[in-house]
Amino acid sequence: MTAVLETAILEFEDQAARQVGSTAGWYRACAVADLEPAWGEAALIAGRQVALFRTVNGEVFAVANEDPATGANVMARGITGSRGDRPTIASPLHKEVYDLETGHCLGSAELRLATFGTRIVGGYIEVEL
């Protein structure tokens, strides 16, 4: 029985990996009202963990939930802020600060956070993978 279960899990993981690699397009994530300003939320979109943020001025951003420095899925719990007019997210683990628009790490040039396009359609946030 264990072999069947393990095979089913491996087949599911393989299918999810194929879906993530081939799921280009826009996906509805949640209502804009579901996101509190200056607070992140994690979402599973087409098999990928995404961190969603709404800034205090109403902009919406989507980035990978995976911390580039550690590999932990924690970016939704990061601290939002800004550097000048650039919206930022600081990793909750080692406090690296990333530009929410570009994903560039402001302290370590070798680190980069994956970013995704966002749009608001009919009061809902859509994310482009």
N, C-alpha and C positions, 0 to 999 in steps of 0.2 A: 504494500500500500504506500509506503514511503516513497518508493521509486516513482510511482505514478504521480504523487503530489509534487515531488521535486521536478519531474518532467513538465507538469502543468505550470509550475511557477516559472521555470526557465522559458517555456513557450510564451507565457504572458510577458515576461521581461523583454524577450526578443521582439515581440510584437510592439511593445511600448517604445523600444529603442528605434524600430523602423518608423513608427508614427512620428516621433520627435524629429527624426531626420527628414521627413517628407511632408511636414505639415505647414508649409508656408501659407500665410494668409492671415486674415483678421479673425480674432476670437473675442466673443463677449465675455468679460471677466466678472463684472458686478455693476451695480448702480453707483453712480457718483456719490449719492447720499450715504452709501455704505462705508465710504472712507472718511475717517475723521481727518481734518487738516493737521498737517505736521506729524502724522502717525502712519506707520506702514502696516500693510497686511500681506500675508503670503497667499498665493493662489496657485493651484495646479492647472495649468493650461496646456492642453494637448500633450500631457505627459511630462511637462517641464515645470519646475518650481520657479515662480516669478514673484518678485516683491513689488507691490503697488504702493505709490505714494501720491497724496494730494497736498500741495503746498498751501500755505495760508492765503495766497493770492489766487488759488483755484487751478493752478497748473497740475496736470496729472502725468506721472512718470512710471515706467515699468523697467525693472532691471532684473538680472538673474538673482535669485535668492542665495546663491552660493557665494560665500566670501572668497575672493580670489587668493587671499593669503593663506587660508586654512582649509578650504574646501567644505567647511560647515555651512549648512543652509540656515543662515541667521540674518541676512541683510534686512529682512522685513522688520527686525527689531532694532535696527540702527537708529542713529540720532540724525534727524534732518536739520539742515541749516543752510548757510550760504557763505560764499566767499565773494565779496563784491556783489555783483548781480547774478552770479552763478548759483543755482540750487545744488546742494550737496547732500550726501548721506555718509555718515561715519560708521564704520563697522563696529558692532557692539563688542567684538573680541579684542582687536588690537588697535582700534580707533583710527585706522587708515581712512582718509577722507577721499571720496570719489565724487566727481562731477556727475550729477544725475542725467544730464543730457548726452554727454560723450562717453562716460564710463572711465575716463582717465583718473588715475590715482594722483592726487595732488602732492603726495609725499614720496612715492616710490614709482619711478617711471616704468619699472618692469611689471607692475600690477595693472590690470585693466578689468573693469566690471562690464559684463555684457549688458547692453541696453536694447530696448525694444520700442518701436513706434507705438504711440497711443493716440486715440481719438475718442471723442464723446459723440455718441449717436443716440438720440432719443432718451437722454438721461443716463445712458449706460456707458461704461468704459469698455473700449475694445482695444485689444493688444495685438500688434502685428508680430508674428514669429517668422 
